[in-house]
Amino acid sequence: MVLQHRLYGRAWWSLRLICLVSMLVMGNGASAEDTPTYFGPTMQFAFVRSNAPGCEPTCPEWISAEGAIQADTPALFKRVLKILDGRKLPIVVNSPGGDVNAALALGRLIRKNKLDIAVGKTQCDRSVSNCTTYSEGVIIHYRGDSFDAGAMCNSACPLMFAGGVRRLVGDQAFLGVHQITTTYVRTRRQYRTTYRVVHGKKYMVTTETITQDNAGGYKTYKMSKSLEKKLAGYFSEMGVEKGVLVTMKNTPASAIHQLESQSMLRMKLVTSLDSLDLLTGASICRASPMPENCREIQAPADGPARATSAADPVGSSGAAESHLEMVLCADGNGGTRIVATNPSLGEACGGPGGTAWPALRSGVPTSPYAPSDMKP
């Protein structure tokens, strides 16, 4: 302890004390993780247009969500929603799980934006698509196919899944739950606090952390009352029966309870026994009225193509429908928009006064793009 003396006038004096204090702080540093192991690659989102034979010029489109749910995944999904600008595309998710709080945030974002969701995988068709990621690996645009064979939504993923308006798990897909593992982290912090003594009274002036070290931690597999209440409230908010939470609590963290179709329907975790074809199958675009995620792209031989959908008319340039590719173009307001174009054309994005410039592909900006144009 260091004492510093100062004289303030003739009538009184103050004593300034600087104290170093070490404290062991107990915190839930990892929030609530649902497995103690590495989840795999973080979740990436993609805008996908169906490559099903014969679906052009009107094909379904969807959002692919593949990978582990991390703390920053909701922020990435907000970028996706910003690009959609109110257009409703279903989500096809394939995830082993991840961060519980992030999964809850994703579910609420999905419900707020009234999006449907299905468990499934998406495969990019590299023969007609540029499958390279744009920007920071956040936004991808490609032609591809969806299928549910071997797809999963496990661990924390069902929390995200519960946010969908329509929720589908096909016979060949898997949805599994288990107990949550909460990780507590001990942190040793050393504080420096400065006090001032005036007329015999001590006043705290400042407190600052000067060192912080990891002092170990532990995991618990017993769901706390607060977490149970939080999850129960969330499922109730999403219209899902409490049986899902009961099954989570009764399944050890080291195992996965794969829910059967009838059980999920009974607990209202799924809204029907249909597969993801209800949302992404090429035949859905022949219905009247046409689903909102169907978009028509006409490519006449003698002029520029036009892309239209029930909610988001978008202009583009293109040719033969079998060679259309999803790309980014500047929207004139400092942002970007999604269009479909023929990769063989040298120019794709319309500019002021009828001018045009190359589309943005593979994350490489070309005039008049700036680096900011690569981000939504």
C-alpha positions as CSV (number, residue, x, y, z in Angstrom):
1,M,0.0,0.0,0.0
2,V,1.4,3.4,-1.1
3,L,0.5,6.5,0.9
4,Q,0.8,9.8,-0.8
5,H,0.4,13.0,1.3
6,R,-0.8,16.3,0.0
7,L,-1.5,19.6,1.7
8,Y,-4.7,21.4,0.8
9,G,-4.6,24.9,2.3
10,R,-4.1,25.5,6.0
11,A,-7.2,24.0,7.6
12,W,-7.2,20.4,6.4
13,W,-5.2,17.8,4.5
14,S,-6.0,14.7,2.5
15,L,-4.4,11.2,2.4
16,R,-4.5,9.4,-0.9
17,L,-4.3,5.6,-0.7
18,I,-3.6,3.3,-3.6
19,C,-4.5,-0.3,-2.8
20,L,-3.7,-3.4,-4.8
21,V,-6.3,-6.1,-4.3
22,S,-6.4,-9.6,-5.8
23,M,-9.8,-11.2,-6.2
24,L,-11.0,-14.5,-7.5
25,V,-14.0,-13.9,-9.7
26,M,-16.4,-16.7,-10.6
27,G,-18.2,-16.2,-13.9
28,N,-20.1,-18.2,-16.5
29,G,-17.5,-17.2,-19.0
30,A,-18.6,-19.6,-21.8
31,S,-22.3,-18.8,-21.2
32,A,-24.2,-22.1,-21.8
33,E,-22.5,-24.5,-24.1
34,D,-24.2,-27.7,-25.0
35,T,-21.2,-29.9,-25.5
36,P,-17.8,-29.8,-24.0
37,T,-16.1,-30.4,-27.4
38,Y,-15.3,-28.5,-30.6
39,F,-18.4,-28.1,-32.7
40,G,-16.6,-27.9,-36.1
41,P,-16.6,-25.1,-38.6
42,T,-18.7,-22.0,-37.7
43,M,-22.1,-21.6,-39.4
44,Q,-22.1,-20.0,-42.8
45,F,-25.1,-18.6,-44.6
46,A,-25.7,-18.8,-48.4
47,F,-28.4,-17.6,-50.8
48,V,-29.2,-20.6,-53.0
49,R,-31.3,-20.9,-56.2
50,S,-32.5,-24.4,-57.0
51,N,-30.7,-26.2,-59.8
52,A,-33.4,-28.8,-60.2
53,P,-33.8,-29.9,-63.8
54,G,-36.6,-28.1,-65.6
55,C,-37.4,-25.6,-62.9
56,E,-36.2,-22.5,-64.9
57,P,-37.3,-19.9,-65.5
58,T,-39.1,-20.0,-62.1
59,C,-37.2,-21.7,-59.3
60,P,-37.3,-21.8,-55.6
61,E,-34.6,-20.1,-53.5
62,W,-33.6,-20.5,-49.9
63,I,-31.1,-19.7,-47.2
64,S,-28.6,-22.4,-46.5
65,A,-27.3,-22.4,-42.8
66,E,-24.5,-25.0,-42.3
67,G,-22.1,-25.3,-39.4
68,A,-21.8,-24.7,-35.7
69,I,-23.7,-21.9,-33.9
70,Q,-21.2,-19.5,-32.4
71,A,-21.6,-16.4,-30.3
72,D,-21.3,-14.2,-33.4
73,T,-23.7,-16.2,-35.6
74,P,-26.7,-14.0,-34.9
75,A,-24.8,-10.9,-36.1
76,L,-24.0,-12.7,-39.3
77,F,-27.6,-13.7,-39.8
78,K,-28.6,-10.1,-39.3
79,R,-26.5,-9.3,-42.4
80,V,-28.4,-11.9,-44.3
81,L,-31.7,-10.3,-43.2
82,K,-30.5,-6.9,-44.3
83,I,-29.8,-8.2,-47.8
84,L,-33.2,-9.9,-48.0
85,D,-34.8,-6.5,-47.2
86,G,-38.1,-8.1,-46.1
87,R,-38.2,-10.9,-48.6
88,K,-39.0,-14.2,-46.9
89,L,-36.8,-17.2,-47.9
90,P,-37.0,-20.5,-46.0
91,I,-33.9,-21.7,-44.1
92,V,-32.4,-25.1,-44.7
93,V,-30.2,-25.9,-41.6
94,N,-27.6,-28.5,-41.0
95,S,-25.9,-28.0,-37.6
96,P,-24.3,-30.1,-34.8
97,G,-25.2,-27.4,-32.2
98,G,-23.2,-24.8,-30.5
99,D,-23.9,-21.8,-28.2
100,V,-27.2,-21.9,-26.5
101,N,-27.7,-18.1,-26.1
102,A,-26.8,-17.6,-29.8
103,A,-29.3,-20.3,-30.8
104,L,-32.0,-18.6,-28.8
105,A,-31.2,-15.3,-30.5
106,L,-31.3,-16.9,-33.9
107,G,-34.7,-18.5,-33.2
108,R,-36.2,-15.1,-32.2
109,L,-34.8,-13.4,-35.3
110,I,-36.3,-16.2,-37.5
111,R,-39.7,-15.8,-35.8
112,K,-39.6,-12.0,-35.9
113,N,-39.0,-12.2,-39.7
114,K,-41.7,-14.9,-40.1
115,L,-39.3,-17.4,-41.9
116,D,-39.9,-21.1,-42.4
117,I,-37.1,-23.7,-41.6
118,A,-36.3,-27.3,-42.5
119,V,-33.5,-29.6,-41.5
120,G,-31.5,-30.4,-44.6
121,K,-28.2,-30.0,-46.5
122,T,-27.4,-27.9,-49.5
123,Q,-24.9,-28.9,-52.1
124,C,-23.5,-26.3,-54.5
125,D,-23.5,-27.3,-58.2
126,R,-20.0,-26.4,-59.2
127,S,-20.7,-27.1,-62.9
128,V,-22.8,-23.9,-63.2
129,S,-22.1,-22.0,-60.0
130,N,-19.3,-19.9,-58.5
131,C,-19.2,-21.5,-55.0
132,T,-16.5,-19.1,-53.6
133,T,-17.4,-17.1,-50.6
134,Y,-17.7,-13.4,-50.7
135,S,-16.4,-10.9,-48.1
136,E,-15.5,-12.5,-44.8
137,G,-17.0,-15.9,-45.6
138,V,-20.4,-14.6,-44.6
139,I,-22.4,-14.2,-47.8
140,I,-22.3,-16.8,-50.6
141,H,-24.5,-17.0,-53.7
142,Y,-24.8,-20.1,-55.8
143,R,-27.0,-22.6,-57.7
144,G,-27.5,-25.9,-55.8
145,D,-29.7,-28.7,-54.5
146,S,-31.2,-29.4,-51.1
147,F,-31.7,-32.9,-49.6
148,D,-32.4,-34.2,-46.1
149,A,-30.4,-37.5,-46.2
150,G,-28.0,-37.4,-43.3
151,A,-28.8,-33.8,-42.3
152,M,-28.9,-33.0,-38.6
153,C,-30.1,-30.4,-36.2
154,N,-28.7,-31.4,-32.8
155,S,-27.9,-30.0,-29.4
156,A,-28.5,-26.2,-29.4
157,C,-29.8,-26.3,-33.0
158,P,-33.4,-27.3,-32.1
159,L,-33.6,-24.0,-30.2
160,M,-32.8,-22.1,-33.4
161,F,-35.2,-24.5,-35.3
162,A,-38.1,-23.7,-32.9
163,G,-38.1,-20.2,-34.2
164,G,-39.5,-21.2,-37.7
165,V,-43.1,-20.5,-38.6
166,R,-43.3,-23.8,-40.5
167,R,-40.8,-26.3,-39.1
168,L,-40.0,-29.5,-41.1
169,V,-37.8,-32.6,-40.4
170,G,-38.0,-35.2,-43.1
171,D,-37.7,-39.0,-42.6
172,Q,-34.0,-39.0,-43.5
173,A,-33.0,-36.1,-41.4
174,F,-32.2,-36.1,-37.7
175,L,-33.1,-33.7,-34.8
176,G,-31.6,-34.5,-31.4
177,V,-31.5,-33.0,-28.0
178,H,-29.6,-33.5,-24.7
179,Q,-28.7,-31.9,-21.4
180,I,-26.9,-28.6,-21.5
181,T,-23.3,-28.4,-20.3
182,T,-22.7,-25.1,-18.5
183,T,-19.0,-24.0,-18.3
184,Y,-18.0,-21.8,-15.4
185,V,-14.6,-20.0,-15.6
186,R,-12.6,-18.7,-12.7
187,T,-10.7,-15.5,-13.4
188,R,-8.2,-14.0,-11.0
189,R,-8.1,-10.2,-11.3
190,Q,-5.9,-7.7,-9.6
191,Y,-7.5,-4.3,-9.0
192,R,-5.9,-0.9,-8.2
193,T,-8.2,1.3,-6.2
194,T,-7.4,4.9,-5.3
195,Y,-8.9,6.5,-2.3
196,R,-8.8,10.0,-0.9
197,V,-9.2,10.9,2.8
198,V,-10.6,14.3,3.5
199,H,-11.4,15.4,7.0
200,G,-11.1,11.9,8.2
201,K,-13.5,10.4,5.7
202,K,-12.3,8.1,2.9
203,Y,-13.7,8.5,-0.6
204,M,-13.0,6.1,-3.5
205,V,-11.6,8.0,-6.5
206,T,-10.9,5.3,-9.1
207,T,-10.8,1.5,-9.6
208,E,-9.1,-0.2,-12.5
209,T,-8.1,-3.8,-13.4
210,I,-4.4,-4.1,-13.9
211,T,-4.1,-7.9,-14.4
212,Q,-6.5,-10.7,-15.3
213,D,-5.5,-14.4,-15.4
214,N,-7.4,-17.6,-16.0
215,A,-7.6,-19.6,-12.7
216,G,-9.3,-22.7,-14.1
217,G,-13.0,-23.6,-14.1
218,Y,-15.4,-26.5,-14.1
219,K,-18.4,-27.8,-16.0
220,T,-21.8,-28.8,-14.7
221,Y,-24.3,-31.0,-16.4
222,K,-27.2,-30.1,-14.1
223,M,-29.6,-27.5,-15.6
224,S,-29.9,-24.6,-13.2
225,K,-33.4,-23.3,-12.3
226,S,-32.7,-20.0,-14.0
227,L,-31.7,-21.7,-17.3
228,E,-34.6,-24.1,-17.1
229,K,-37.0,-21.2,-16.6
230,K,-35.4,-19.3,-19.5
231,L,-35.7,-22.3,-21.9
232,A,-39.3,-23.1,-20.8
233,G,-40.3,-19.5,-21.5
234,Y,-38.7,-19.6,-24.9
235,F,-40.4,-22.8,-26.0
236,S,-43.7,-21.4,-24.8
237,E,-43.1,-18.2,-26.8
238,M,-42.5,-20.3,-29.9
239,G,-45.6,-22.5,-29.4
240,V,-43.6,-25.7,-28.6
241,E,-44.7,-28.1,-25.9
242,K,-42.7,-28.5,-22.7
243,G,-42.0,-32.2,-23.6
244,V,-39.0,-31.0,-25.6
245,L,-37.4,-29.5,-22.5
246,V,-38.2,-32.6,-20.4
247,T,-36.4,-34.7,-23.0
248,M,-33.4,-32.4,-22.9
249,K,-33.2,-32.6,-19.1
250,N,-33.5,-36.4,-19.1
251,T,-30.8,-37.1,-21.8
252,P,-27.2,-37.1,-20.6
253,A,-24.9,-34.5,-22.2
254,S,-22.7,-37.4,-23.5
255,A,-25.6,-38.7,-25.6
256,I,-28.1,-37.5,-28.2
257,H,-31.8,-38.3,-28.1
258,Q,-33.1,-38.4,-31.7
259,L,-36.7,-37.4,-31.6
260,E,-39.1,-39.4,-33.7
261,S,-41.4,-37.7,-36.2
262,Q,-44.6,-38.4,-34.3
263,S,-43.1,-37.2,-31.1
264,M,-42.0,-34.0,-32.7
265,L,-45.5,-33.5,-34.1
266,R,-47.1,-34.2,-30.8
267,M,-44.8,-31.7,-29.0
268,K,-45.4,-29.2,-31.8
269,L,-41.7,-29.0,-32.6
270,V,-42.6,-29.7,-36.2
271,T,-45.7,-28.2,-37.9
272,S,-46.2,-31.2,-40.2
273,L,-44.6,-34.4,-41.3
274,D,-43.5,-33.1,-44.6
275,S,-39.9,-32.9,-45.8
276,L,-38.0,-29.9,-46.9
277,D,-39.4,-30.4,-50.4
278,L,-42.4,-28.5,-49.2
279,L,-40.2,-25.4,-49.1
280,T,-37.5,-26.1,-51.8
281,G,-38.9,-28.6,-54.2
282,A,-39.1,-27.3,-57.8
283,S,-42.8,-28.2,-58.1
284,I,-43.8,-25.7,-55.4
285,C,-43.3,-22.9,-58.0
286,R,-46.2,-24.2,-60.1
287,A,-48.7,-23.6,-57.3
288,S,-51.0,-20.6,-57.4
289,P,-50.4,-18.3,-55.7
290,M,-46.7,-18.8,-56.2
291,P,-44.7,-19.1,-52.9
292,E,-42.7,-16.1,-52.0
293,N,-39.4,-17.9,-52.3
294,C,-40.0,-18.6,-56.0
295,R,-38.4,-16.2,-58.4
296,E,-38.8,-16.0,-62.1
297,I,-35.7,-15.2,-64.3
298,Q,-36.5,-14.7,-67.9
299,A,-33.6,-14.6,-70.4
300,P,-34.8,-13.7,-73.9
301,A,-32.2,-14.1,-76.6
302,D,-32.6,-10.6,-77.9
303,G,-32.4,-8.6,-74.7
304,P,-31.5,-8.3,-71.0
305,A,-33.1,-10.7,-68.6
306,R,-35.5,-9.7,-65.9
307,A,-35.7,-11.4,-62.5
308,T,-39.0,-11.3,-60.7
309,S,-40.5,-12.8,-57.6
310,A,-43.7,-12.4,-55.6
311,A,-42.0,-9.9,-53.3
312,D,-38.7,-8.7,-54.8
313,P,-38.5,-7.7,-58.4
314,V,-34.9,-7.4,-59.4
315,G,-33.4,-6.5,-62.8
316,S,-30.5,-8.6,-64.2
317,S,-28.7,-9.5,-67.4
318,G,-28.4,-13.0,-68.7
319,A,-28.8,-15.5,-71.5
320,A,-29.5,-19.2,-71.5
321,E,-31.2,-20.1,-68.3
322,S,-28.9,-23.1,-67.7
323,H,-26.0,-20.8,-67.3
324,L,-27.5,-18.3,-64.8
325,E,-25.4,-17.5,-61.8
326,M,-26.1,-15.5,-58.6
327,V,-23.9,-12.5,-58.2
328,L,-23.8,-9.2,-56.3
329,C,-24.4,-5.8,-57.9
330,A,-24.3,-2.3,-56.5
331,D,-27.7,-0.9,-55.7
332,G,-27.0,2.8,-56.2
333,N,-27.4,3.5,-52.5
334,G,-24.0,2.4,-51.3
335,G,-25.2,-1.2,-50.8
336,T,-25.5,-4.3,-52.8
337,R,-28.2,-6.5,-54.3
338,I,-28.5,-10.0,-55.6
339,V,-29.0,-10.6,-59.3
340,A,-28.7,-13.5,-61.7
341,T,-26.5,-13.3,-64.7
342,N,-24.7,-15.3,-67.4
343,P,-21.0,-15.7,-66.4
344,S,-20.0,-15.6,-70.1
345,L,-21.2,-12.0,-70.4
346,G,-18.5,-9.4,-69.8
347,E,-21.0,-7.0,-68.1
348,A,-23.7,-7.8,-65.7
349,C,-24.6,-4.8,-63.4
350,G,-26.5,-1.9,-64.9
351,G,-25.1,1.5,-64.0
352,P,-26.3,5.1,-64.3
353,G,-27.4,6.2,-67.8
354,G,-27.5,2.6,-69.1
355,T,-23.8,1.9,-68.5
356,A,-22.7,-1.4,-67.1
357,W,-19.8,-3.0,-65.3
358,P,-18.6,-6.5,-64.3
359,A,-20.4,-8.2,-61.5
360,L,-18.7,-8.8,-58.2
361,R,-17.4,-12.4,-58.1
362,S,-15.1,-14.4,-55.8
363,G,-14.7,-11.4,-53.4
364,V,-12.7,-9.4,-56.0
365,P,-14.1,-5.9,-56.4
366,T,-13.9,-4.3,-59.9
367,S,-14.6,-0.7,-60.8
368,P,-16.8,1.1,-59.7
369,Y,-16.9,-1.1,-56.6
370,A,-15.2,-0.2,-53.3
371,P,-14.2,-2.7,-50.6
372,S,-17.3,-1.7,-48.7
373,D,-19.4,-3.1,-51.5
374,M,-18.3,-6.5,-50.6
375,K,-20.1,-6.4,-47.3
376,P,-23.9,-6.2,-46.8
